């Protein structure tokens, strides 16, 4: 998604919070509400993409750490 590179997770989250606040406040026309809803959906997707990337990085780091521990228990390892 091109938008991910344009916004950090924090920027997208903060804007999404503002969109929700405006929708909850009411007083908007149907067209304004729909436009905000659509923007909110895009922002939620950006946040989800960032979170999925973070999960993947954490999983990879945990797997690498586990592999390093497995290697250290190898009796033929020099240390």
PDB file with one MODEL, atoms N, CA, C and O in Angstrom:
MODEL        1
ATOM      1  N   UNK A   1       0.852  -1.182   0.000  1.00  0.00           N
ATOM      2  CA  UNK A   1       0.000   0.000   0.000  1.00  0.00           C
ATOM      3  C   UNK A   1       0.892   1.237   0.000  1.00  0.00           C
ATOM      4  O   UNK A   1       1.752   1.377   0.869  1.00  0.00           O
ATOM      5  N   UNK A   2       0.705   2.098  -0.924  1.00  0.00           N
ATOM      6  CA  UNK A   2       1.541   3.284  -1.070  1.00  0.00           C
ATOM      7  C   UNK A   2       1.387   4.217   0.120  1.00  0.00           C
ATOM      8  O   UNK A   2       2.331   4.919   0.483  1.00  0.00           O
ATOM      9  N   UNK A   3       0.222   4.231   0.725  1.00  0.00           N
ATOM     10  CA  UNK A   3      -0.043   5.157   1.810  1.00  0.00           C
ATOM     11  C   UNK A   3       0.816   4.862   3.029  1.00  0.00           C
ATOM     12  O   UNK A   3       1.139   5.770   3.794  1.00  0.00           O
ATOM     13  N   UNK A   4       1.188   3.599   3.218  1.00  0.00           N
ATOM     14  CA  UNK A   4       2.009   3.226   4.364  1.00  0.00           C
ATOM     15  C   UNK A   4       3.321   3.998   4.357  1.00  0.00           C
ATOM     16  O   UNK A   4       3.779   4.452   5.405  1.00  0.00           O
ATOM     17  N   UNK A   5       3.915   4.147   3.208  1.00  0.00           N
ATOM     18  CA  UNK A   5       5.186   4.854   3.133  1.00  0.00           C
ATOM     19  C   UNK A   5       5.002   6.351   3.344  1.00  0.00           C
ATOM     20  O   UNK A   5       5.963   7.049   3.668  1.00  0.00           O
ATOM     21  N   UNK A   6       3.808   6.842   3.170  1.00  0.00           N
ATOM     22  CA  UNK A   6       3.539   8.261   3.343  1.00  0.00           C
ATOM     23  C   UNK A   6       3.235   8.615   4.795  1.00  0.00           C
ATOM     24  O   UNK A   6       3.454   9.752   5.213  1.00  0.00           O
ATOM     25  N   UNK A   7       2.735   7.658   5.563  1.00  0.00           N
ATOM     26  CA  UNK A   7       2.358   7.926   6.945  1.00  0.00           C
ATOM     27  C   UNK A   7       2.980   6.882   7.856  1.00  0.00           C
ATOM     28  O   UNK A   7       3.036   5.695   7.533  1.00  0.00           O
ATOM     29  N   UNK A   8       3.443   7.353   8.992  1.00  0.00           N
ATOM     30  CA  UNK A   8       3.903   6.412  10.005  1.00  0.00           C
ATOM     31  C   UNK A   8       2.662   5.797  10.658  1.00  0.00           C
ATOM     32  O   UNK A   8       1.540   6.264  10.467  1.00  0.00           O
ATOM     33  N   UNK A   9       2.895   4.755  11.419  1.00  0.00           N
ATOM     34  CA  UNK A   9       1.796   4.137  12.158  1.00  0.00           C
ATOM     35  C   UNK A   9       1.143   5.172  13.074  1.00  0.00           C
ATOM     36  O   UNK A   9      -0.081   5.274  13.145  1.00  0.00           O
ATOM     37  N   UNK A  10       1.975   5.927  13.763  1.00  0.00           N
ATOM     38  CA  UNK A  10       1.462   6.897  14.732  1.00  0.00           C
ATOM     39  C   UNK A  10       0.636   7.986  14.060  1.00  0.00           C
ATOM     40  O   UNK A  10      -0.397   8.399  14.586  1.00  0.00           O
ATOM     41  N   UNK A  11       1.090   8.451  12.893  1.00  0.00           N
ATOM     42  CA  UNK A  11       0.328   9.470  12.157  1.00  0.00           C
ATOM     43  C   UNK A  11      -1.027   8.920  11.724  1.00  0.00           C
ATOM     44  O   UNK A  11      -2.049   9.590  11.877  1.00  0.00           O
ATOM     45  N   UNK A  12      -1.037   7.714  11.190  1.00  0.00           N
ATOM     46  CA  UNK A  12      -2.291   7.103  10.741  1.00  0.00           C
ATOM     47  C   UNK A  12      -3.227   6.866  11.918  1.00  0.00           C
ATOM     48  O   UNK A  12      -4.429   7.117  11.824  1.00  0.00           O
ATOM     49  N   UNK A  13      -2.674   6.381  13.031  1.00  0.00           N
ATOM     50  CA  UNK A  13      -3.486   6.130  14.231  1.00  0.00           C
ATOM     51  C   UNK A  13      -4.099   7.415  14.756  1.00  0.00           C
ATOM     52  O   UNK A  13      -5.279   7.450  15.106  1.00  0.00           O
ATOM     53  N   UNK A  14      -3.291   8.480  14.812  1.00  0.00           N
ATOM     54  CA  UNK A  14      -3.800   9.756  15.320  1.00  0.00           C
ATOM     55  C   UNK A  14      -4.890  10.325  14.414  1.00  0.00           C
ATOM     56  O   UNK A  14      -5.898  10.845  14.891  1.00  0.00           O
ATOM     57  N   UNK A  15      -4.676  10.220  13.106  1.00  0.00           N
ATOM     58  CA  UNK A  15      -5.702  10.715  12.177  1.00  0.00           C
ATOM     59  C   UNK A  15      -6.969   9.871  12.278  1.00  0.00           C
ATOM     60  O   UNK A  15      -8.078  10.401  12.211  1.00  0.00           O
ATOM     61  N   UNK A  16      -6.807   8.566  12.439  1.00  0.00           N
ATOM     62  CA  UNK A  16      -7.970   7.691  12.597  1.00  0.00           C
ATOM     63  C   UNK A  16      -8.750   8.050  13.860  1.00  0.00           C
ATOM     64  O   UNK A  16      -9.981   8.045  13.857  1.00  0.00           O
ATOM     65  N   UNK A  17      -8.042   8.356  14.920  1.00  0.00           N
ATOM     66  CA  UNK A  17      -8.694   8.773  16.163  1.00  0.00           C
ATOM     67  C   UNK A  17      -9.523  10.034  15.936  1.00  0.00           C
ATOM     68  O   UNK A  17     -10.640  10.155  16.438  1.00  0.00           O
ATOM     69  N   UNK A  18      -8.967  10.961  15.180  1.00  0.00           N
ATOM     70  CA  UNK A  18      -9.683  12.206  14.875  1.00  0.00           C
ATOM     71  C   UNK A  18     -10.917  11.943  14.005  1.00  0.00           C
ATOM     72  O   UNK A  18     -11.965  12.555  14.211  1.00  0.00           O
ATOM     73  N   UNK A  19     -10.791  11.044  13.047  1.00  0.00           N
ATOM     74  CA  UNK A  19     -11.931  10.681  12.190  1.00  0.00           C
ATOM     75  C   UNK A  19     -13.051  10.098  13.051  1.00  0.00           C
ATOM     76  O   UNK A  19     -14.214  10.471  12.895  1.00  0.00           O
ATOM     77  N   UNK A  20     -12.703   9.193  13.950  1.00  0.00           N
ATOM     78  CA  UNK A  20     -13.714   8.576  14.828  1.00  0.00           C
ATOM     79  C   UNK A  20     -14.372   9.637  15.703  1.00  0.00           C
ATOM     80  O   UNK A  20     -15.589   9.628  15.889  1.00  0.00           O
ATOM     81  N   UNK A  21     -13.574  10.544  16.235  1.00  0.00           N
ATOM     82  CA  UNK A  21     -14.122  11.610  17.080  1.00  0.00           C
ATOM     83  C   UNK A  21     -15.150  12.444  16.324  1.00  0.00           C
ATOM     84  O   UNK A  21     -16.218  12.760  16.849  1.00  0.00           O
ATOM     85  N   UNK A  22     -14.814  12.797  15.082  1.00  0.00           N
ATOM     86  CA  UNK A  22     -15.734  13.602  14.270  1.00  0.00           C
ATOM     87  C   UNK A  22     -17.012  12.833  13.951  1.00  0.00           C
ATOM     88  O   UNK A  22     -18.107  13.393  13.996  1.00  0.00           O
ATOM     89  N   UNK A  23     -16.872  11.563  13.631  1.00  0.00           N
ATOM     90  CA  UNK A  23     -18.059  10.758  13.333  1.00  0.00           C
ATOM     91  C   UNK A  23     -18.950  10.616  14.565  1.00  0.00           C
ATOM     92  O   UNK A  23     -20.174  10.701  14.460  1.00  0.00           O
ATOM     93  N   UNK A  24     -18.345  10.402  15.721  1.00  0.00           N
ATOM     94  CA  UNK A  24     -19.109  10.252  16.953  1.00  0.00           C
ATOM     95  C   UNK A  24     -19.790  11.559  17.377  1.00  0.00           C
ATOM     96  O   UNK A  24     -20.854  11.543  17.997  1.00  0.00           O
ATOM     97  N   UNK A  25     -19.166  12.681  17.035  1.00  0.00           N
ATOM     98  CA  UNK A  25     -19.736  13.975  17.407  1.00  0.00           C
ATOM     99  C   UNK A  25     -21.015  14.255  16.635  1.00  0.00           C
ATOM    100  O   UNK A  25     -21.902  14.952  17.126  1.00  0.00           O
ATOM    101  N   UNK A  26     -21.109  13.713  15.431  1.00  0.00           N
ATOM    102  CA  UNK A  26     -22.311  13.914  14.626  1.00  0.00           C
ATOM    103  C   UNK A  26     -22.361  15.298  14.008  1.00  0.00           C
ATOM    104  O   UNK A  26     -21.370  16.028  13.991  1.00  0.00           O
ATOM    105  N   UNK A  27     -23.532  15.643  13.502  1.00  0.00           N
ATOM    106  CA  UNK A  27     -23.730  16.953  12.900  1.00  0.00           C
ATOM    107  C   UNK A  27     -23.179  17.070  11.494  1.00  0.00           C
ATOM    108  O   UNK A  27     -23.094  18.174  10.957  1.00  0.00           O
ATOM    109  N   UNK A  28     -22.806  15.962  10.888  1.00  0.00           N
ATOM    110  CA  UNK A  28     -22.266  15.975   9.535  1.00  0.00           C
ATOM    111  C   UNK A  28     -23.333  15.591   8.529  1.00  0.00           C
ATOM    112  O   UNK A  28     -24.312  14.925   8.866  1.00  0.00           O
ATOM    113  N   UNK A  29     -23.138  16.010   7.314  1.00  0.00           N
ATOM    114  CA  UNK A  29     -24.041  15.553   6.260  1.00  0.00           C
ATOM    115  C   UNK A  29     -23.724  14.093   5.965  1.00  0.00           C
ATOM    116  O   UNK A  29     -22.681  13.575   6.364  1.00  0.00           O
ATOM    117  N   UNK A  30     -24.630  13.450   5.270  1.00  0.00           N
ATOM    118  CA  UNK A  30     -24.409  12.062   4.887  1.00  0.00           C
ATOM    119  C   UNK A  30     -23.140  11.937   4.055  1.00  0.00           C
ATOM    120  O   UNK A  30     -22.347  11.018   4.259  1.00  0.00           O
ATOM    121  N   UNK A  31     -22.950  12.848   3.130  1.00  0.00           N
ATOM    122  CA  UNK A  31     -21.764  12.809   2.266  1.00  0.00           C
ATOM    123  C   UNK A  31     -20.474  12.983   3.075  1.00  0.00           C
ATOM    124  O   UNK A  31     -19.486  12.288   2.838  1.00  0.00           O
ATOM    125  N   UNK A  32     -20.495  13.913   4.030  1.00  0.00           N
ATOM    126  CA  UNK A  32     -19.321  14.117   4.883  1.00  0.00           C
ATOM    127  C   UNK A  32     -19.040  12.874   5.734  1.00  0.00           C
ATOM    128  O   UNK A  32     -17.891  12.465   5.900  1.00  0.00           O
ATOM    129  N   UNK A  33     -20.102  12.291   6.261  1.00  0.00           N
ATOM    130  CA  UNK A  33     -19.950  11.084   7.073  1.00  0.00           C
ATOM    131  C   UNK A  33     -19.375   9.935   6.251  1.00  0.00           C
ATOM    132  O   UNK A  33     -18.484   9.221   6.712  1.00  0.00           O
ATOM    133  N   UNK A  34     -19.881   9.762   5.043  1.00  0.00           N
ATOM    134  CA  UNK A  34     -19.370   8.700   4.175  1.00  0.00           C
ATOM    135  C   UNK A  34     -17.902   8.919   3.817  1.00  0.00           C
ATOM    136  O   UNK A  34     -17.114   7.974   3.809  1.00  0.00           O
ATOM    137  N   UNK A  35     -17.543  10.152   3.525  1.00  0.00           N
ATOM    138  CA  UNK A  35     -16.152  10.462   3.188  1.00  0.00           C
ATOM    139  C   UNK A  35     -15.235  10.179   4.382  1.00  0.00           C
ATOM    140  O   UNK A  35     -14.148   9.626   4.216  1.00  0.00           O
ATOM    141  N   UNK A  36     -15.675  10.559   5.580  1.00  0.00           N
ATOM    142  CA  UNK A  36     -14.877  10.282   6.770  1.00  0.00           C
ATOM    143  C   UNK A  36     -14.773   8.783   7.025  1.00  0.00           C
ATOM    144  O   UNK A  36     -13.707   8.279   7.380  1.00  0.00           O
ATOM    145  N   UNK A  37     -15.888   8.071   6.842  1.00  0.00           N
ATOM    146  CA  UNK A  37     -15.884   6.618   7.040  1.00  0.00           C
ATOM    147  C   UNK A  37     -14.878   5.963   6.087  1.00  0.00           C
ATOM    148  O   UNK A  37     -14.094   5.104   6.491  1.00  0.00           O
ATOM    149  N   UNK A  38     -14.911   6.378   4.826  1.00  0.00           N
ATOM    150  CA  UNK A  38     -13.980   5.816   3.841  1.00  0.00           C
ATOM    151  C   UNK A  38     -12.533   6.130   4.211  1.00  0.00           C
ATOM    152  O   UNK A  38     -11.655   5.278   4.073  1.00  0.00           O
ATOM    153  N   UNK A  39     -12.286   7.341   4.675  1.00  0.00           N
ATOM    154  CA  UNK A  39     -10.937   7.710   5.103  1.00  0.00           C
ATOM    155  C   UNK A  39     -10.521   6.857   6.303  1.00  0.00           C
ATOM    156  O   UNK A  39      -9.383   6.394   6.388  1.00  0.00           O
ATOM    157  N   UNK A  40     -11.450   6.662   7.214  1.00  0.00           N
ATOM    158  CA  UNK A  40     -11.173   5.830   8.383  1.00  0.00           C
ATOM    159  C   UNK A  40     -10.820   4.404   7.999  1.00  0.00           C
ATOM    160  O   UNK A  40      -9.922   3.804   8.591  1.00  0.00           O
ATOM    161  N   UNK A  41     -11.518   3.856   7.013  1.00  0.00           N
ATOM    162  CA  UNK A  41     -11.220   2.493   6.539  1.00  0.00           C
ATOM    163  C   UNK A  41      -9.801   2.422   5.977  1.00  0.00           C
ATOM    164  O   UNK A  41      -9.069   1.467   6.239  1.00  0.00           O
ATOM    165  N   UNK A  42      -9.420   3.434   5.207  1.00  0.00           N
ATOM    166  CA  UNK A  42      -8.064   3.459   4.642  1.00  0.00           C
ATOM    167  C   UNK A  42      -7.021   3.572   5.746  1.00  0.00           C
ATOM    168  O   UNK A  42      -6.001   2.884   5.717  1.00  0.00           O
ATOM    169  N   UNK A  43      -7.278   4.434   6.710  1.00  0.00           N
ATOM    170  CA  UNK A  43      -6.339   4.603   7.813  1.00  0.00           C
ATOM    171  C   UNK A  43      -6.221   3.334   8.656  1.00  0.00           C
ATOM    172  O   UNK A  43      -5.129   2.977   9.098  1.00  0.00           O
ATOM    173  N   UNK A  44      -7.336   2.663   8.876  1.00  0.00           N
ATOM    174  CA  UNK A  44      -7.305   1.405   9.622  1.00  0.00           C
ATOM    175  C   UNK A  44      -6.476   0.363   8.871  1.00  0.00           C
ATOM    176  O   UNK A  44      -5.746  -0.410   9.492  1.00  0.00           O
ATOM    177  N   UNK A  45      -6.582   0.337   7.552  1.00  0.00           N
ATOM    178  CA  UNK A  45      -5.795  -0.596   6.747  1.00  0.00           C
ATOM    179  C   UNK A  45      -4.301  -0.270   6.849  1.00  0.00           C
ATOM    180  O   UNK A  45      -3.471  -1.177   6.922  1.00  0.00           O
ATOM    181  N   UNK A  46      -3.959   1.019   6.852  1.00  0.00           N
ATOM    182  CA  UNK A  46      -2.564   1.429   6.995  1.00  0.00           C
ATOM    183  C   UNK A  46      -2.033   0.958   8.354  1.00  0.00           C
ATOM    184  O   UNK A  46      -0.936   0.404   8.437  1.00  0.00           O
ATOM    185  N   UNK A  47      -2.804   1.178   9.401  1.00  0.00           N
ATOM    186  CA  UNK A  47      -2.389   0.755  10.743  1.00  0.00           C
ATOM    187  C   UNK A  47      -2.217  -0.760  10.795  1.00  0.00           C
ATOM    188  O   UNK A  47      -1.240  -1.257  11.355  1.00  0.00           O
ATOM    189  N   UNK A  48      -3.149  -1.481  10.220  1.00  0.00           N
ATOM    190  CA  UNK A  48      -3.078  -2.941  10.222  1.00  0.00           C
ATOM    191  C   UNK A  48      -1.843  -3.428   9.470  1.00  0.00           C
ATOM    192  O   UNK A  48      -1.194  -4.384   9.895  1.00  0.00           O
ATOM    193  N   UNK A  49      -1.519  -2.784   8.371  1.00  0.00           N
ATOM    194  CA  UNK A  49      -0.332  -3.168   7.609  1.00  0.00           C
ATOM    195  C   UNK A  49       0.940  -2.956   8.436  1.00  0.00           C
ATOM    196  O   UNK A  49       1.836  -3.800   8.441  1.00  0.00           O
ATOM    197  N   UNK A  50       1.006  -1.832   9.125  1.00  0.00           N
ATOM    198  CA  UNK A  50       2.158  -1.581   9.998  1.00  0.00           C
ATOM    199  C   UNK A  50       2.231  -2.632  11.095  1.00  0.00           C
ATOM    200  O   UNK A  50       3.309  -3.151  11.387  1.00  0.00           O
ATOM    201  N   UNK A  51       1.094  -2.950  11.704  1.00  0.00           N
ATOM    202  CA  UNK A  51       1.084  -3.929  12.792  1.00  0.00           C
ATOM    203  C   UNK A  51       1.459  -5.319  12.298  1.00  0.00           C
ATOM    204  O   UNK A  51       2.181  -6.042  12.984  1.00  0.00           O
ATOM    205  N   UNK A  52       0.981  -5.702  11.124  1.00  0.00           N
ATOM    206  CA  UNK A  52       1.357  -7.001  10.560  1.00  0.00           C
ATOM    207  C   UNK A  52       2.863  -7.057  10.303  1.00  0.00           C
ATOM    208  O   UNK A  52       3.501  -8.079  10.553  1.00  0.00           O
ATOM    209  N   UNK A  53       3.418  -5.971   9.808  1.00  0.00           N
ATOM    210  CA  UNK A  53       4.859  -5.906   9.583  1.00  0.00           C
ATOM    211  C   UNK A  53       5.633  -6.029  10.892  1.00  0.00           C
ATOM    212  O   UNK A  53       6.655  -6.711  10.958  1.00  0.00           O
ATOM    213  N   UNK A  54       5.139  -5.368  11.920  1.00  0.00           N
ATOM    214  CA  UNK A  54       5.792  -5.441  13.229  1.00  0.00           C
ATOM    215  C   UNK A  54       5.725  -6.857  13.787  1.00  0.00           C
ATOM    216  O   UNK A  54       6.703  -7.358  14.343  1.00  0.00           O
ATOM    217  N   UNK A  55       4.557  -7.508  13.636  1.00  0.00           N
ATOM    218  CA  UNK A  55       4.423  -8.899  14.097  1.00  0.00           C
ATOM    219  C   UNK A  55       5.406  -9.812  13.370  1.00  0.00           C
ATOM    220  O   UNK A  55       6.037 -10.673  13.982  1.00  0.00           O
ATOM    221  N   UNK A  56       5.527  -9.615  12.066  1.00  0.00           N
ATOM    222  CA  UNK A  56       6.437 -10.444  11.273  1.00  0.00           C
ATOM    223  C   UNK A  56       7.882 -10.234  11.730  1.00  0.00           C
ATOM    224  O   UNK A  56       8.645 -11.195  11.837  1.00  0.00           O
ATOM    225  N   UNK A  57       8.253  -9.002  11.995  1.00  0.00           N
ATOM    226  CA  UNK A  57       9.619  -8.719  12.458  1.00  0.00           C
ATOM    227  C   UNK A  57       9.877  -9.344  13.822  1.00  0.00           C
ATOM    228  O   UNK A  57      10.950  -9.900  14.059  1.00  0.00           O
ATOM    229  N   UNK A  58       8.892  -9.254  14.726  1.00  0.00           N
ATOM    230  CA  UNK A  58       9.049  -9.857  16.051  1.00  0.00           C
ATOM    231  C   UNK A  58       9.168 -11.370  15.952  1.00  0.00           C
ATOM    232  O   UNK A  58      10.004 -11.980  16.618  1.00  0.00           O
ATOM    233  N   UNK A  59       8.335 -11.968  15.123  1.00  0.00           N
ATOM    234  CA  UNK A  59       8.387 -13.417  14.937  1.00  0.00           C
ATOM    235  C   UNK A  59       9.736 -13.837  14.386  1.00  0.00           C
ATOM    236  O   UNK A  59      10.322 -14.815  14.851  1.00  0.00           O
ATOM    237  N   UNK A  60      10.234 -13.106  13.397  1.00  0.00           N
ATOM    238  CA  UNK A  60      11.541 -13.423  12.814  1.00  0.00           C
ATOM    239  C   UNK A  60      12.643 -13.284  13.862  1.00  0.00           C
ATOM    240  O   UNK A  60      13.547 -14.117  13.925  1.00  0.00           O
ATOM    241  N   UNK A  61      12.574 -12.244  14.680  1.00  0.00           N
ATOM    242  CA  UNK A  61      13.589 -12.036  15.714  1.00  0.00           C
ATOM    243  C   UNK A  61      13.527 -13.146  16.764  1.00  0.00           C
ATOM    244  O   UNK A  61      14.561 -13.639  17.213  1.00  0.00           O
ATOM    245  N   UNK A  62      12.323 -13.532  17.150  1.00  0.00           N
ATOM    246  CA  UNK A  62      12.178 -14.604  18.133  1.00  0.00           C
ATOM    247  C   UNK A  62      12.662 -15.930  17.565  1.00  0.00           C
ATOM    248  O   UNK A  62      13.291 -16.715  18.274  1.00  0.00           O
ATOM    249  N   UNK A  63      12.378 -16.186  16.301  1.00  0.00           N
ATOM    250  CA  UNK A  63      12.845 -17.416  15.661  1.00  0.00           C
ATOM    251  C   UNK A  63      14.368 -17.415  15.554  1.00  0.00           C
ATOM    252  O   UNK A  63      15.004 -18.446  15.777  1.00  0.00           O
ATOM    253  N   UNK A  64      14.952 -16.282  15.220  1.00  0.00           N
ATOM    254  CA  UNK A  64      16.408 -16.178  15.122  1.00  0.00           C
ATOM    255  C   UNK A  64      17.048 -16.396  16.488  1.00  0.00           C
ATOM    256  O   UNK A  64      18.090 -17.042  16.594  1.00  0.00           O
ATOM    257  N   UNK A  65      16.428 -15.862  17.522  1.00  0.00           N
ATOM    258  CA  UNK A  65      16.946 -16.045  18.880  1.00  0.00           C
ATOM    259  C   UNK A  65      16.853 -17.520  19.266  1.00  0.00           C
ATOM    260  O   UNK A  65      17.774 -18.066  19.874  1.00  0.00           O
ATOM    261  N   UNK A  66      15.750 -18.154  18.914  1.00  0.00           N
ATOM    262  CA  UNK A  66      15.585 -19.576  19.196  1.00  0.00           C
ATOM    263  C   UNK A  66      16.602 -20.416  18.453  1.00  0.00           C
ATOM    264  O   UNK A  66      17.126 -21.386  19.000  1.00  0.00           O
ATOM    265  N   UNK A  67      16.887 -20.052  17.206  1.00  0.00           N
ATOM    266  CA  UNK A  67      17.895 -20.764  16.421  1.00  0.00           C
ATOM    267  C   UNK A  67      19.270 -20.598  17.045  1.00  0.00           C
ATOM    268  O   UNK A  67      20.056 -21.545  17.074  1.00  0.00           O
ATOM    269  N   UNK A  68      19.569 -19.406  17.547  1.00  0.00           N
ATOM    270  CA  UNK A  68      20.865 -19.148  18.175  1.00  0.00           C
ATOM    271  C   UNK A  68      21.009 -19.982  19.442  1.00  0.00           C
ATOM    272  O   UNK A  68      22.093 -20.495  19.722  1.00  0.00           O
ATOM    273  N   UNK A  69      19.943 -20.123  20.207  1.00  0.00           N
ATOM    274  CA  UNK A  69      19.980 -20.949  21.417  1.00  0.00           C
ATOM    275  C   UNK A  69      20.176 -22.409  21.047  1.00  0.00           C
ATOM    276  O   UNK A  69      20.928 -23.123  21.710  1.00  0.00           O
ATOM    277  N   UNK A  70      19.504 -22.857  19.992  1.00  0.00           N
ATOM    278  CA  UNK A  70      19.640 -24.242  19.534  1.00  0.00           C
ATOM    279  C   UNK A  70      21.075 -24.522  19.121  1.00  0.00           C
ATOM    280  O   UNK A  70      21.596 -25.601  19.403  1.00  0.00           O
ATOM    281  N   UNK A  71      21.723 -23.572  18.461  1.00  0.00           N
ATOM    282  CA  UNK A  71      23.104 -23.743  18.011  1.00  0.00           C
ATOM    283  C   UNK A  71      24.056 -23.839  19.198  1.00  0.00           C
ATOM    284  O   UNK A  71      25.044 -24.572  19.144  1.00  0.00           O
ATOM    285  N   UNK A  72      23.762 -23.098  20.278  1.00  0.00           N
ATOM    286  CA  UNK A  72      24.673 -23.088  21.411  1.00  0.00           C
ATOM    287  C   UNK A  72      24.607 -24.395  22.184  1.00  0.00           C
ATOM    288  O   UNK A  72      25.529 -24.698  22.942  1.00  0.00           O
ATOM    289  N   UNK A  73      23.558 -25.172  22.020  1.00  0.00           N
ATOM    290  CA  UNK A  73      23.466 -26.450  22.719  1.00  0.00           C
ATOM    291  C   UNK A  73      24.090 -27.583  21.896  1.00  0.00           C
ATOM    292  O   UNK A  73      24.060 -28.735  22.328  1.00  0.00           O
ATOM    293  N   UNK A  74      24.634 -27.289  20.760  1.00  0.00           N
ATOM    294  CA  UNK A  74      25.294 -28.260  19.904  1.00  0.00           C
ATOM    295  C   UNK A  74      26.607 -28.672  20.568  1.00  0.00           C
ATOM    296  O   UNK A  74      27.475 -27.828  20.789  1.00  0.00           O
ATOM    297  N   UNK A  75      26.765 -29.967  20.892  1.00  0.00           N
ATOM    298  CA  UNK A  75      27.987 -30.394  21.579  1.00  0.00           C
ATOM    299  C   UNK A  75      29.250 -30.219  20.729  1.00  0.00           C
ATOM    300  O   UNK A  75      30.354 -30.192  21.273  1.00  0.00           O
ATOM    301  N   UNK A  76      29.108 -30.102  19.427  1.00  0.00           N
ATOM    302  CA  UNK A  76      30.300 -29.908  18.594  1.00  0.00           C
ATOM    303  C   UNK A  76      30.660 -28.438  18.443  1.00  0.00           C
ATOM    304  O   UNK A  76      31.663 -28.114  17.807  1.00  0.00           O
ATOM    305  N   UNK A  77      29.861 -27.541  19.015  1.00  0.00           N
ATOM    306  CA  UNK A  77      30.144 -26.113  18.942  1.00  0.00           C
ATOM    307  C   UNK A  77      31.388 -25.809  19.788  1.00  0.00           C
ATOM    308  O   UNK A  77      31.552 -26.385  20.863  1.00  0.00           O
ATOM    309  N   UNK A  78      32.269 -24.909  19.315  1.00  0.00           N
ATOM    310  CA  UNK A  78      33.519 -24.644  20.028  1.00  0.00           C
ATOM    311  C   UNK A  78      33.343 -23.931  21.364  1.00  0.00           C
ATOM    312  O   UNK A  78      34.238 -24.022  22.204  1.00  0.00           O
ATOM    313  N   UNK A  79      32.248 -23.232  21.603  1.00  0.00           N
ATOM    314  CA  UNK A  79      32.067 -22.507  22.855  1.00  0.00           C
ATOM    315  C   UNK A  79      30.768 -22.875  23.500  1.00  0.00           C
ATOM    316  O   UNK A  79      30.443 -22.361  24.570  1.00  0.00           O
TER     317      UNK A  79
ENDMDL
END
